[in-house]
Amino acid sequence: MTSKNRTGRGPVVANEASLKPVQQFDATGTLEVVVPYTSPEMTEKVVERAAALGAGLNVLLKLVAVYVAPYPAELRCPSAMERHLTARLTELGERTSLPSCVHLVVSRDRVEGFRQVLRPGSAVLLGSRKRFWRTREEKLARELTRLGHHVSLIHFD
């Protein structure tokens, strides 16, 4: 991920947190790349791009869907929605040449749901459409970056 200085007044100063080593690899040397489920079309494009970027590397694709339960309801995912999301993520994982795993998280807040499932300093790959306004995916990318994750945002037409 590249850092850009928006003011154009000089280089970006690295803080202490950005210089710490990142624990993105597990004991076997596998890089874990997290792909959040945002929409069927966008997630499919991101998975295809991840497969192209990870070709020939030891990469594990972690497909994550967060179901946001409204406050008055119980903190659980309806069984029909759970089956649908799990089937959709499994189908996306089977289409790619990379090994993958599927995670479904139930939470009251979308960002909090991702916080539950992501390791510190996770590599996250997100896709978004180009718009004049900030999209949901861009807002999620900003929040995950603020939490210390390494987020790459891919813009599609």
N, C-alpha and C positions, 0 to 999 in steps of 0.2 A: 504494500500500500504506500502510495506516495503522499507526502505532505506538501501542501502548497501554502505559501504565504499570501493571503488575500490582499494585503495592503501593498505588496510589491516593494516594501521598504527594506529589504534585506533578507537574510536566511532565517529559516525557522529554527528557533533554539530548542534543542531536545531537552526534555525534562528527565528527571531521574527514573520515572516509571517506564519511559520508552527505551531506556538503555538496559533494563533487566532482561535476562534470558527468558524466552518464552517456552512453556511446556506444551507444545503442540504435538509432539511425538510421543507415542507410548513406548513400552519396553521393547517391542519388536521393531521399532523404527518406522512405524506406519504414521503418515500424516493424516489427521482427521480433518476433513472439510465438511462444515455444516451448511446445509442448504435448507433454509426455512421455507415452509409451504405457504405461499401467498395466494396464488391462483393457479388453476390447472395449467393454463398455457404458459404463464411466466415461469413456473417451477420446472416445467418440461424443458424450456429453452435453457434455463440455468443448469439443469442436470446434463444436457447435451454439451454445453460449454465446459462444464467441470470434467466431463469424460475426455474432451479434447485436450484440456489443459493438463489433466492427470495421466495421459497416455504414457506408459512406460515408467511411471513412478509408483511407489508403494503408497497408494492413497486409499483411505476408507471414506466413503460418502455417508454422511449421517443426515438423513432426511427427517426434519422435525416439523410437526404440526402442533399449534397451540389452539386449543378450544377454549374460548373465553365464556365462562359460565356467568350469567347475570346474577346480581347479588341476591335477590330473594330466593332463587332456586338453589338446590343442593349443589355442592361442588363435585359434580360428576358429569360425564359426557353421556348424552343419550345413546343408547345402543345402536340405533340406526346411523347416527352421525359417526360413531366410533368405527363401525364396520365400513362405512363409506370412506372415511379418511385413511384408515389402515389399508384398505384395498387400493386406493388411489396411490398412496405412497409406495406400497409394495410393487405396484405395476410400474411406477416410474423407476424404482430401484432395479427391477428386472430388465428394463430396456437398456440400461447402461452396461458397459463392459467392466466398470469398477465394482468392487465389493461394496455393499451398502447395508445399512441398518436403518430401521424405522423407529421413531419415537413419537408418541402422542402424549401431550401434556395438557392437563386441565388446570386452569387458573382463573382468577378474577381479572387479571390484567395481562395483556399480551407480552409486554416487556418482562414482567415478573415470571411468566411462564418460560420464556427463553432463559432467564437468569437461573431457573431451577435445573435446566438440562445442559447448559453450556459449561465447559470447564473454563477456568480462568485463562484468558489469552487465546481463546479459540479462533480458528480461521473460519470466517463466515463468508459465503458467496451468495449475494442477493441480486435479483434482476428487477428492473423497473422500466417503464415506458418514459420517453422524453416528453415532458410537459413544462408549461411555463410556471406552474405552481409546484409546490413540494408534494410528492406522492406519499402514500402510506409506507411504501418500501423505503423511500429516502428518509422518512422520519424514524423508521425502525433501524436503519443503518446508522443514523446519527446517535440514537440511544445506545445501541450495542457498542459503538465506538467509545462513547462516553463511559461505558462500563468496563472498558479495557480490552475489548475483543478486537481482532484484526479483521475488518470488514472490507470486502471488495464489492463495489456496486457496478453492475453491468447495465448499460442503457441499451434497450432495444427499440427499434422503430415500430 
